[in-house]
């Protein structure tokens, strides 16, 4: 059984007080003549109050829906869940009846008092959940561990968040290691490219040296020598061709 310290009943009592105040203002509004400044101000106050209470009841319904997923975790049962849903349904009906009556009176500007009185009778026929539940407000004091259960749930969520953060930190460390490995690999490739460039420069220098030597030999040999060298190379080529392809 829920205790008096149950957050639901704390919020419920606040909402019920707002509903009682709303109904009191509604009764006052009914007895004010039409087309007066006081009646217009009360209409604005009533509509604003209806909007505020409807929002609070909607938020309470969301909390009930969360508790309904695992009632045992919150120290309640299905009967208590259904009881809470009935209360929010009754509260919402009360507020909507007041809102509907006020809007009807606002649109008719007092010419349709029968409709407004009908709304009032409908409102009066609704069960007064504040009175019927007042005797049960402090029942079930053995459920005082609800707040403790809620605290445990919050601690569990914090623990899960810490574990997620630890996993994220480990992932960042792994990403950092991969980045360092890539950096080292790039440095190694850069060194290889530097060595290759140096070898190419050295080969180019040696090729230039050979070309200069060949040019000097050709220049010293003269035209006759160049012709003899060309003939020698042709004969050498023919011999190599025969040896490679015909034998």
C-alpha positions as CSV (number, residue, x, y, z in Angstrom):
1,X,0.0,0.0,0.0
2,X,1.3,3.5,-0.8
3,X,2.3,5.7,2.0
4,X,1.5,9.3,2.7
5,X,5.1,10.2,1.7
6,X,4.5,8.6,-1.8
7,X,5.4,11.3,-4.3
8,X,2.3,10.5,-6.2
9,X,0.1,11.4,-3.3
10,X,2.1,14.6,-2.6
11,X,1.5,15.8,-6.2
12,X,-2.1,14.5,-6.1
13,X,-2.9,16.6,-3.0
14,X,-1.5,19.7,-4.7
15,X,-3.5,19.0,-7.8
16,X,-6.6,18.4,-5.8
17,X,-6.2,21.7,-4.0
18,X,-5.9,23.4,-7.3
19,X,-9.1,21.7,-8.5
20,X,-10.9,22.7,-5.3
21,X,-9.8,26.3,-5.8
22,X,-10.9,26.1,-9.5
23,X,-14.3,24.9,-8.5
24,X,-14.7,27.6,-5.9
25,X,-13.8,30.2,-8.5
26,X,-16.2,28.6,-11.0
27,X,-19.1,28.8,-8.4
28,X,-18.2,32.5,-7.9
29,X,-18.2,33.1,-11.7
30,X,-21.6,31.6,-12.0
31,X,-23.2,34.2,-9.8
32,X,-21.6,37.2,-11.4
33,X,-23.7,39.1,-14.0
34,X,-22.7,39.0,-17.6
35,X,-20.8,41.8,-19.4
36,X,-18.9,42.8,-16.3
37,X,-15.1,43.3,-16.0
38,X,-15.0,41.0,-13.0
39,X,-16.6,38.2,-15.0
40,X,-14.1,38.6,-17.8
41,X,-11.2,38.5,-15.4
42,X,-12.6,35.3,-13.8
43,X,-13.0,33.7,-17.2
44,X,-9.3,34.3,-17.9
45,X,-8.3,33.0,-14.5
46,X,-10.5,29.9,-14.9
47,X,-9.1,29.0,-18.3
48,X,-5.5,29.6,-17.2
49,X,-6.2,27.4,-14.2
50,X,-7.7,24.6,-16.3
51,X,-4.7,24.7,-18.6
52,X,-2.2,24.5,-15.7
53,X,-4.1,21.6,-14.0
54,X,-4.5,19.7,-17.2
55,X,-0.7,19.9,-17.8
56,X,0.0,18.7,-14.2
57,X,-2.4,15.8,-14.7
58,X,-0.7,14.8,-18.0
59,X,2.7,14.8,-16.3
60,X,1.3,12.6,-13.5
61,X,-0.2,10.3,-16.1
62,X,3.3,10.0,-17.6
63,X,4.8,9.1,-14.2
64,X,2.0,6.4,-13.7
65,X,2.9,5.0,-17.2
66,X,6.5,4.7,-16.1
67,X,5.6,3.0,-12.9
68,X,3.2,0.6,-14.7
69,X,6.2,-0.9,-16.6
70,X,7.5,-2.5,-13.4
71,X,5.2,-1.8,-10.5
72,X,7.2,-4.1,-8.1
73,X,10.2,-1.9,-8.5
74,X,8.2,1.1,-7.1
75,X,6.7,-1.0,-4.3
76,X,3.1,-0.9,-5.7
77,X,0.8,-3.3,-7.5
78,X,-1.6,-3.3,-10.5
79,X,-4.5,-2.4,-8.3
80,X,-2.8,0.7,-7.1
81,X,-1.8,1.6,-10.7
82,X,-5.4,1.3,-11.8
83,X,-6.6,3.4,-8.8
84,X,-4.2,6.1,-9.7
85,X,-5.3,6.1,-13.3
86,X,-9.0,6.4,-12.2
87,X,-8.1,9.4,-10.1
88,X,-6.3,11.2,-12.9
89,X,-9.2,10.4,-15.3
90,X,-11.7,11.8,-12.8
91,X,-9.5,14.9,-12.2
92,X,-9.2,15.5,-16.0
93,X,-13.0,15.1,-16.4
94,X,-13.7,17.7,-13.6
95,X,-11.3,20.2,-15.2
96,X,-12.6,19.7,-18.7
97,X,-16.2,20.1,-17.4
98,X,-15.3,23.5,-15.9
99,X,-13.4,24.5,-19.0
100,X,-16.3,23.6,-21.2
101,X,-18.8,25.4,-19.1
102,X,-16.6,28.6,-19.0
103,X,-16.0,28.5,-22.7
104,X,-19.8,28.0,-23.4
105,X,-20.6,30.9,-21.1
106,X,-17.9,33.0,-22.7
107,X,-19.2,32.4,-26.2
108,X,-22.9,32.8,-25.3
109,X,-22.0,35.9,-23.2
110,X,-24.6,34.9,-20.6
111,X,-27.5,34.3,-23.0
112,X,-27.4,30.5,-22.6
113,X,-27.6,30.1,-18.9
114,X,-29.4,26.8,-19.2
115,X,-26.4,25.2,-20.9
116,X,-24.1,26.6,-18.3
117,X,-26.3,25.3,-15.5
118,X,-26.4,21.9,-17.2
119,X,-22.6,21.9,-17.2
120,X,-22.7,22.8,-13.5
121,X,-25.0,19.9,-12.7
122,X,-22.8,17.6,-14.7
123,X,-19.8,18.8,-12.7
124,X,-21.6,18.3,-9.4
125,X,-22.5,14.8,-10.3
126,X,-18.8,13.9,-10.7
127,X,-17.3,12.1,-7.7
128,X,-15.3,14.3,-5.4
129,X,-12.1,12.3,-5.4
130,X,-10.6,14.7,-2.8
131,X,-13.3,13.6,-0.2
132,X,-13.3,9.9,-1.2
133,X,-9.6,9.6,-1.1
134,X,-8.9,11.8,2.0
135,X,-9.6,8.9,4.3
136,X,-7.0,6.8,2.4
137,X,-4.4,9.4,2.2
138,X,-2.4,7.9,5.1
139,X,-3.2,4.3,4.5
140,X,-0.6,1.7,3.8
141,X,2.3,3.2,5.8
142,X,4.2,-0.1,5.2
143,X,5.1,1.3,1.7
144,X,7.5,3.9,3.0
145,X,10.3,2.3,1.0
146,X,9.0,3.8,-2.3
147,X,11.4,6.7,-2.0
148,X,14.2,4.4,-1.1
149,X,13.4,2.3,-4.2
150,X,13.4,5.5,-6.3
151,X,16.8,6.4,-4.8
152,X,18.1,3.0,-5.7
153,X,16.9,3.4,-9.2
154,X,18.7,6.7,-9.5
155,X,21.9,5.1,-8.2
156,X,21.5,2.3,-10.7
157,X,21.2,4.8,-13.5
158,X,24.2,6.7,-12.3
159,X,26.2,3.4,-12.2
160,X,25.1,2.6,-15.7
161,X,26.2,6.1,-16.9
162,X,29.6,5.6,-15.2
163,X,30.0,2.3,-17.0
164,X,29.1,3.9,-20.3
165,X,31.6,6.6,-19.6
166,X,34.3,4.0,-18.8
167,X,33.6,2.2,-22.1
168,X,33.7,5.5,-24.0
169,X,37.1,6.3,-22.3
170,X,38.5,2.9,-23.3
171,X,37.3,3.5,-26.9
172,X,39.0,6.8,-27.0
173,X,42.3,5.2,-25.7
174,X,42.0,2.6,-28.5
175,X,41.4,5.3,-31.1
176,X,44.5,7.2,-29.7
177,X,46.6,4.0,-30.1
178,X,45.4,3.5,-33.6
179,X,46.3,7.2,-34.4
180,X,49.8,6.7,-33.0
181,X,50.3,3.6,-35.1
182,X,49.2,5.4,-38.2
183,X,51.6,8.3,-37.3
184,X,54.5,5.9,-37.0
185,X,53.6,4.2,-40.3
186,X,53.5,7.5,-42.1
187,X,56.9,8.4,-40.6
188,X,58.3,5.1,-41.9
189,X,56.9,5.7,-45.4
190,X,58.3,9.2,-45.4
191,X,61.8,7.8,-44.6
192,X,61.5,5.2,-47.4
193,X,60.5,8.0,-49.8
194,X,63.5,10.1,-48.7
195,X,65.9,7.2,-49.2
196,X,64.4,6.5,-52.6
197,X,64.8,10.1,-53.6
198,X,68.4,10.0,-52.5
199,X,69.1,6.9,-54.6
200,X,67.4,8.4,-57.6
201,X,69.6,11.5,-57.3
202,X,72.7,9.3,-57.0
203,X,71.7,7.2,-60.0
204,X,71.0,10.4,-62.0
205,X,74.4,11.8,-61.1
206,X,76.1,8.5,-62.2
207,X,74.1,8.5,-65.5
208,X,75.2,12.0,-66.2
209,X,78.8,11.1,-65.5
210,X,78.6,8.1,-68.0
211,X,76.9,10.2,-70.6
212,X,79.7,12.8,-70.3
213,X,82.4,10.0,-70.6
214,X,80.7,8.6,-73.7
215,X,80.5,12.0,-75.2
216,X,84.2,12.6,-74.5
217,X,85.1,9.2,-76.1
218,X,83.0,9.9,-79.1
219,X,84.5,13.3,-79.5
220,X,88.1,11.9,-79.3
221,X,87.3,9.1,-81.7
222,X,86.2,11.4,-84.5
223,X,83.8,10.5,-87.3
224,X,85.7,7.5,-88.4
225,X,85.9,6.1,-85.0
226,X,82.1,6.7,-84.4
227,X,81.3,4.9,-87.6
228,X,83.5,1.9,-86.5
229,X,81.8,1.9,-83.1
230,X,78.4,1.9,-84.7
231,X,79.3,-1.0,-87.0
232,X,80.7,-2.9,-84.0
233,X,77.5,-2.4,-82.0
234,X,75.4,-3.5,-85.0
235,X,77.4,-6.6,-85.4
236,X,77.2,-7.3,-81.7
237,X,73.5,-6.8,-81.8
238,X,73.2,-9.3,-84.8
239,X,75.3,-11.9,-82.9
240,X,73.2,-11.6,-79.8
241,X,70.0,-11.8,-81.8
242,X,71.1,-15.0,-83.5
243,X,72.2,-16.5,-80.2
244,X,69.0,-15.7,-78.4
245,X,66.3,-16.4,-81.1
246,X,67.9,-18.9,-83.5
247,X,69.7,-21.3,-81.2
